[in-house]
Amino acid sequence: MPSRPSAQPVPAPTLPGLVLPLTEIDHTMISRVGGKAANLGELTQAGFAVPQGFCVTTDAYREVVERADLDRLLAAAGDGASAGARPSGNDLAEAARDLILRAPMPDHIRRAILDAYAGMGDRAMVAVRSSATAEDLPFASFAGQQDTYLGVLGAEQLLDAVRRCWASLWTDRAVAYRGTQQIDHRGARLAVVVQVMVHSATAGVLFTANPVTGRRREAVIDASPGLGEAVVSGAVTPDHLVVDTATGRILQSRVGEKGLAIRALPGGGTERIAASGSDQLCLTAQQTRELATIGDSVERHYGAPQDIEWAFDADGKLWLTQSRPITTLYPLPEGKAPRDLRVYFNFNVAQGLYRPLTPMGMDAIRILTSGVAHMLGNRESADPLDGSPQFVEAGERVFLDLTGVLRSRVGRTVMPRVFDIMETRSATIMRSLFDRPEFSVTQRSVVPALRRVARVAVHYRIPLYAARALISPAAAHRRLAGIGDETRARLALQPEVGPAEHLDRTVRTLYRDTAPLAPKALPGALVGLALFALAARLLRGISEPGELQGVLRGLPNNVTTEMDLELWQLTGRIRADSAAAGALASAAPADLAAEYRNGTLPPALQDGLTLTVTPWMPDMGHGTSIPPTVTARGSGLYDLTNVYLPMPGQVELRTQATGPVNDTAAPTFQVE
């Protein structure tokens, strides 16, 4: 039996550039040693317990494939050698593997590998593992796509394993994944890591963040007796443990079947041993916490959550055999400490915007939130480009940090009631967080909030305009229309003004002029909400559910109702035209949108959409002759028009007139 890994010295390579010891490798050397070796070298230099070994660099691989003329094979494959296009991907992969396996290994490469191997001791048993340059990257993980050989013993076995690792760069799966990730096949190189085998008593994988829930500071461990290959390959159902990294508390433990163990054979190779199921965990509580602690240290070193392979040897020593970034986690908001539990409201989902925002859209919302904070007297938002303290960007979506709201007495009183009207699911989730100790109330006084509200109310004369709206709703409506006209006039572009001045003006408008539109329009809305609540109270027990909302939808100046009625009238005209009705009923919404842009729809449909939808644009804030609903969002308008089409005998109003509806959207709250 070979001695423990820590006892194995690694000599300097005889030919510099072909072989490097792990002690001389760090994370900056991916192009020479591949992702796996770079991570192992980085861990070694950082002082973590890593089995000693060396790396056969990409220089050796490049020389072998150049002699074998692999480039000619790739060129012959044409587009099949380009990232993302694989018309003959499997055939290309098979041909490349066969070419590399038949290629002779140059004597100087063979000698460099065997000299480094000899320095490990007499017939040391090693693990031989592929390390590709396009592997274990922050944006892509090739885990399991190239070959690993365990229990390799002797010079000939080692050389054969190295050659097979080189060929495994061209497995069908690896070729397909490179295409998906748009990584050029010609640029892919492979190094090979050779390390002393750890004869593990228990091994497995450790995620330093929960890959299922995305929760940081929650270590997830899968463990099984024997070599870690049983867990990595999915050959067993391992023990599963979840640990709170901050406290070391084991949150969950589930005993796996563990009906199989893989162990190294004394003469080389491995064997699979059937194991009787055990109702005991294969890790002790101390080992579990040790893993979570080491994982936390590795994550801190890299600055990102890690997927770690590990092994406890027969003496109970913990070894790290791999670490790679977890590439599937939703990103955390920038600038927020991941160890501080916070609550974020997904503004995108609340607004029905499920795709990422453009950079311009993100900047506009950031400036707008700065303006809101500035209007409320928040001095932290003096720079428009900073955004308000509550503005958070993550994954190209907008989030609002509601942690302070949860910790405020006023916030807990007001915000759930606001959500009751506009986002009932979020209201339920928010109330469910009230009892969590992390969000206990720290701001009990209502005075600061009252001061801000009073300052805004006095400055914009909200009580006065609310009283006027109650006395004369028509006058209030005229006042709001005047505010709209004034704003549009102020935003009108002047031909003599250059692009830079236009940009400055836009920033100033978003920062100083847009936020005040809310308190200017608020008096009428407050009166309406108050009267609606009064009507609901007076009609309690008399009206049927939904009747009051129906009355509300029928009141004058309801823009959504007006648009729905115009769509209803449009479908009446379309129904009378067989060509237009047939096109709307049979073609896909995306195809209809394309035909509208090309002006090729039947005239009743083409002209009807233009004449009906274009007048909405000034009131909706769009100055264009082509409805954005048709050109940008496409399908929603056609879907709704198609809903109205088969209803000649009744008027059934819908509320979603300008976009697709997604009733199965993810909740708009996210707790990190």
N, C-alpha and C positions, 0 to 999 in steps of 0.2 A: 504493500500500500504506500503510495507516495506520501511524503511529508506534507504538513499543512502549508497553505499558500504563502504565509508570511515568511517561511523559511527559505523561499526560492529566490536566489539572486538573479538578476537579469543583466547580462553583459551588454556592453556597447556593441552595436552592429559592426560587422567587418566592412560592409560597403555602405557608407553614408548615403542616405536618401532612399534606400530600398527597405530598410528595417529600422524602426525606432522603438526604444523602450517606452512604456507608458509614462514613466517618470519625466520624459522630455516632451510630452504632448499636452496641449491645452486646447481650449474651445476655439481658438483662432485658426486652427490648422485643418479645418474640415476639408479643404480642397486636396490636402495631402493624405489625410488619414480617415476621412469619412466621419459621419455623425456619431456613430457608436464609439469609435476609438477616441474622438475628440472629447466626448462626454466622460469616458472612463479616465482619460488623462487628466481632465479638469478635476474630477473627483479625487484622483490620486494626489494631485498637487495641492488640493484644498485640505488634505489630511484625513479624508475618509478611508475606511478600510475597503480596499479594492484588491482582488487577487492580482498578483504581479504577472506581468507578461510583456509582450511586444506587439508591434503592428507592422505587417507587411504593407507598405504604402501604395498609393495609387500609381507611383512611378513604375512599380513592378507590373501592375495590371496593364498600364498603358503600353509598356514595352511588349508584353505578350500579345495583346490584341493588335498592335501595329504590325508585328511580325506575321500574325495570322490574317492580316488584311481585312479586319472587321469593317473599316470605313467603306470598302468597296461593296460589301453586303448591304450596308445601310443606304448607300447611294443607289444601289439597284432596286431597293425597296421603294424609292421615290418618296411620295407623301407619307408612306407608312413609317418613315423615320422621323417625321415631324411631330412635335407635341400636339396632342389633341386629335390627330387623325390616324386611324389604325385600320385601313382597309384590309391589310393582311397581317394584323398584329400578332396572332398566334403563330403563323408560319414564320414570321420574322424572328420571334422569340426562340422558336425551336431551332432554326438555322443558326442563330447566334450562339446558342448553348452548345450545339454540336461542334461548331467551329472552335470554340475556346477549349472544349474538352479534348479535342484532337491535337491542339497546338502544342508543340514541344516547349518545355520550360527551359529557358537559357541557363547554362551552367552557373553563371555568376549570381543569378537570382536564387537558384537552388542552394548554392553554397551559403549565401547570406542568411537564408531561412534556417538552414540546419545548424549554422554556427550559433545563432541566437537560441535555438532550441537546446543545443548542447549545454549552454550555460544554465539551464534550468535544473540540471541534475541528470542522473542516469535514468534514461527512459521515463521521463516525467509524463504523467498523464495530463492532457491539456484539453481545453475547450477551444474549438476553432470557429470563429464567428464572423460573418460578413459585416462590413462597415462601409456603406455606400455614401458618396458625396451628397446625394439627394435623399438623405435619410435622417430621421429624428430632427427635423428642422422645426422652427417655431410655427410654421404655417402648414406643415405636412409631416405625417408620421408613416414610415414604411414598415412599422412593426410587423415582424413575421413574414415579410415578403421575400427576404433573402435567406439563404440557408445557414444553419448552425450545426456543428458536429461535436458531439460530446463523447468523452471517454476515448479520445484519440491518443494512441500509444505507439511510439516508434516513428522513425524518420519517414518511411514510405507512407504510412497512414497519414502523417502530417502533410506531406506534399500533395497527396491525393485530395485531402480535405480542402487545402488552399485552392487547388484548381477547381474543385466543385463549387466553392464559394464564389470564385470569379464568374463561373458560368451562371450562378443563381441571380446575377444582376439582370438576367434575361428570362426570368420566369414569366409565364403569361400574365400573372397577377401584377408583377412589378412593372411590366411594360404598359399594361392598361392603366395602372395608377399614375405613372409618369405622364401619360397622355391626359388624364383627367386634371392633373395639377399643372398642366402646360409646362412640363419640364422636358427640355430637348433631350432625346435619347443620346445624341452625339456627345453631349456634355456630361453624361453620367459616367462616373468612375467608381471603382470599388477597391477598398482596402480590406485587409483581413486581420482580425485581432486573434492572437494566440495567448491564452491565459492558463495558469495552473488551475486544474479542476478543484472546486470546492465540493467535497463529499458531504453533501448537506443532509442533516437530519430532518430539517423542515425548510421549505422554500416557497416563494410565491411572488406576488406583486403588491405594490403599495401605491395608492393614489393619494397625493397630499391634499387634494380637493375632491369633493364628491362628484364623480363624473355623471351621476344620474340627476342629482338635484342642482349641481353647480355651486353648492355651498362651500365656500372657502373655510379653512381652519377645521376641516372635518376629514380625517384620514380614513380611507377605505382600504382594508387589507383582505386579500385572498391568500390562503395558506393551505399547504398539503404536505404530507411526509415525502421525503426523497427529493429528487432534483426538481427545480422549478419548471422544467419543461412540461411536466404533467399539468400544471396550472396554465402556463402560457399557451399551450396547444389546445386547451379545452378538453383534455382527456379525462379529467375528473371534475366532480362537483366539489369545490374546495370549501373549507371553513370560511365564513364571511364575517368580518368584524368592522365596526364603525367606531371611531374614537374622536372625541372632542379634543383637538390638539392643544387648546389653551389650558384645559384642566386635567387632561389625561384620563378623563372619565370614559369608560367603554359604554357607548350609547346603544350598541346592538351587537349581538353575537349569535351566529347561526351555525350549527354543526353541519358540515357537508358529508356526503356519502363517502368520499375518499376511498373508492373501491380499487384504486390502482396506485402503485408507486413506481417511479422510474429511478433505477440506481445504476451506478457505473460498475462494470465487470472488471475484475482484477487483470484480465488479459486484454482489455480494451473494449470499447463499445459500451452499450447500455442494455439493460433488460427491464422488462415490464413485469412487475410482481403483483399478482392479485392480492388485495388486502381486504380483510374482513372489516365491514363497517364498524366504526366506533362512535359512541355517543359522547366522546370527549373531544374538546378542542385540541389541536396539535400545538398550539402556542399557549404559553402561560400568560397570565395577566401582566407580569413584569416584561416578558418579551414583546407583548403587544404594545405596551407603553414605550418601550425602547425603540420599536419601529416608528411609532408616531413621532417621537422626539427627533430621531435621526432624519426622518422625512421632512420635518419642519426645518431642520438645519440645512438640508439640501435645497429646499425651496427658497430659503432666505439667501443662500449662496447664489442661486441662479436668478432670483428675483421674479420667479413665476412658478405656478403649480407644476409638479413633476409626476411622471409615471415611472416608478422605480421597481427594478427587479432585485431581489435580495435572497440571502440564504443564511441560515444558522447552521454551523458545522457541528460535529459530534461533541465538541467541547463547549458549545453554547456561544461561540463568537459569531457576531453578525458581520456579514460581508455584503457589499453592494456590487452587483454584477451589471447594472445598467441604470441609466437615468435619462429620460427624455421628456420634453415638454408635453403637457396635455393640450392637444390642439382643438378640442371640441367644446371648451367652456365658453359661455357667453362672456364677453369682456366686462370687467368692472368699470365703473365710472372713473375717469382720469382724476388723479389728485386726491382720491378718497382712500383712506387707510383700510385695507381689506380686513383688518382685525377689529374694526369698529362696526357693529351691527347697525344697519341703517335700513330705512324703508323708502323705496322709490316708486313714484307713480308714473306709469308709462303714458306720456302725453300723446305719442304717436297712435297707440291703440285706441285711446279715448277719442281721438279725432278720426278714427277709421283709416289711418295711414299705416298700412302694415309693411310697406317697403321702406328701405332706408331713405333718409332725406338727402338732398343734394347739398354740397358744401355751401352754396349760396343760401339755400333755405335754412340750413343750420345757423349760419351767421345772422340771418334776419331775425330768427327767433331768439337768438342769444342777445342781440341788441334790444329787441322788444322787451325781454324780461328785465334787462338793465333799466329800461325806461320805467317799467312798473315799479321796480324797487326804488328808483330815484323819486318817483312821484310819492311813494309812501314814506320818504325820508330816510332811506337806508343809505348811509354814506359809503358803504362798501361797494356800491355800484356806480361810482363816479366815472369810471371808464366804460363807455358803451360796449366795448369789445369783450369785456370780462364776463358779461352775463350776471344775472342776479345770484346771490349765494345759494338759492334753491335750484338753479339751472344746472343740469348734469347731462353730459353727453356720453353715451355708451353704445357701441355697435351701430353708429350712425343713426341713432334714435335719440329723441329728447325724453329725458326723465326729470321729474321734479322731486327733490329731496323733501319728504314730509316728516323726517325724523323730528325736527323741531316742532312741527304741528302736533305730533303725538305727545310730545313732552310739555305741551302748553295746555293750560286749563281752557283758554278761549278756543284754541285750535280743536280740541276734542269736542267742544260744544258745537262749533260752527261747521267745520269741514264735513263731518258725516252727514249733516242735514243738507249741505250743498250736494254731496254725492247722492243722497236719497232722490234728488230731482234729476240729476244728469247721469249718474253712474252707480246704479244701485248695488251691483256686485262689489264695487270698490268700497262702498259704505259698509257692507257686511264684513269684508276682510279687515277694514280699518278698525271697526269696533272689536273684532276678535283679537286685536293686538293690544288692547288697553291694559290687559292684566299681565303682560309680559314685563318682568322687572327691568329689562333693558330700556323700556320706553316709559318708565315711571315719570310722573309729572314733576318737572323742575321749575317751571314758570307758572306760579299760582296766581300772581297778581293780574288783574284785568286792566290795570291802569295804562300800561304801555300800549296795548291794543286799542283802548278807547281813545287815547290821545291821537293815534295815527288816523283812526276813523274820523274823529272830530275835525282834525286838521284838513283832511280831504273834503269832508262834508261842507265845512265853512268856505273853503277856498273855491269850490265849484258850486256853491249855493244849492246843494242837493235838497234840503228841506223846502226851500222856496219853490223850486221847479217841480218837486213832487206834489206840493199843494196845487200848483197851477195845472198839473196833469190830471189831478183828481177833479178839478172844477171844469176843465175843458180839454178832453182827450184830443180833439181835433187840433187845438193849438199846440199841444205837446208834439203831435205828429208833424206839424209844419216846422216846429223848432228843430226836430231831428232831421228832417229833410234839408233844412238850411245848413245844419252842421255838415251833412254829407256833401252838399254843393260846395261849401267853403273848403272842405278838405280836398275835393277833387280839383278845384281851382288851384289850390296851393301845390298840388302834386303835378300839375300840368308841366310837361317838358318844354323848355324854351330853346329854340333852335340855336340861338347864339351862345348858349352855355356849353362848355366842353365836357367831356366824359368825367374828368376828375371832379369838376364842380357838381355834376349830376350825382356822382357817388357820395360826395360829402353831404349833399342835400338829402339824399335818401337815408343816410345814417342819422342825420339830425331829425328827420321826420319820424323814423322808427323810434328814436330814443326819447324825443321831447314831445312829439305831437300825437303819437298813436295811443299811448297809454291813457292820456286824458280823455280820449273818446269814450272810455268806459264810464267814468263818473258823470260825464255829460249826458250819456244815454241812460244812466242808472235811474234817475227819478221816475221816468215812465215805467220802467221794468219793476221797480219796487212797488209802485201803486198797483200794477197788474197782478203781481204775485200776491200782494196783500188781499186784493179783492177776490182772487181765485181761491185763496185759503178761506176767506170769509164765506164764499159761496159753497165750498165743500163742507164747511161746518154747518151751514144752514140747511143743506140738502142731505145731511147725514141720515141714513135710514129711509130716505125718500127716493133718491136717484139710484139707478143701476150703475154698476161698475163700468167706467169708460164713457158714460154719457156726458159728464162734465168736460172731459177731454174733447169729445165730439163737438160740443158747443164752442169750446175754445178754438178749435180748428176752423170753425165757420165764421169767426169774427173778421171784420175788415182788417186789411193791411197785414195779413198773415202771408208772408212771402212764399212759404212752402206750399200752402193751399193754392195760392194763385198760380204757381208753376204747375202743380198737379192738374188744375182745371184746364190750363192751356194745353198741357199734354193730352188730356182727355179730348179736347176739341180737335187737336191734331190727329189723334188716332181715328176720330170720326171721319175726317177727310181722307185719311189713308185707307180706311175700310171701304170707302166708295170707289177706290182705284185698285183694280185687281192686280196690276203689276207691282204697285207699292206694297200692298198687303202681302202678296206672295213673297217678295224680297225680304220683308221684315220677319215673316213667319219661318222662312226656310234657311236664311243665311246666318252664319255665326256673327255675334256682335263685333268681333275684331274685324271680320271681313267687311261688315257694313261701315265701320269707321274708316277703313281704308278706301272704300268706294266713295264715301262722303268727301274725303280729302281730295280724291281725284275728280270729283264732280260727276260721277257716273251712276249715281242712284237714279231710280225712276223719278221723273220730275216732281210728282206729288210728294214724295218722301224727301228729295233733295231740297226743294224750295220750302217745303213745310218746316223742316228742321231749321233752316236758315232764318225764316221769317218768325218762327215761334221762339227759338232759343236766343238768337242774337239780341233782341230787346232786353233780355234779362241781364246781359253782361254789365252795363254801366252800374246798375243797382247792386250787382254782386261783386263789383270791384275789378272787372275785367274790361279793358278797352280794346276789343278785337272784333273783327267781323266773322271769325270762325269760332264757334262755341268750344271753349276748353273742354267741356264735358265730352265732346265728340272727339277732339283731336288728342287729348292727353289721357283721359281716364277711359274713354272709349266705350266699354261695354255697358256701364250702368244705365245710361240714357236709353239705349236700345232695349235692354232687358225690361225696363219699366214700361216703355211704349208697347212692347210686345205683350206685357201683362194686361194692359188696357184693351188691346186690340180685340179679343174675343168677347167683350162685354157690351154688346150694343144696347142692352135694356136697362142698365143701371149705372150709377156713378159710384165707384168705390175708390175712395181717396187713399193714396199711399203717401208715406212721409219721406222715403228715400228716393229723391228725384234726380240726384246727380252722381250716384256712385254705387258700386256693388255692395251688397249686404253680406256680412260674415257673422252669423250668429254663433259660430263656434270659435271665435277669437279667444286667444289666451287672456287670462285675467290681466287687468291693467295695473295690478300691484305686483311688486317684486321685492322680496326681502333678501338682502345679501348679508 
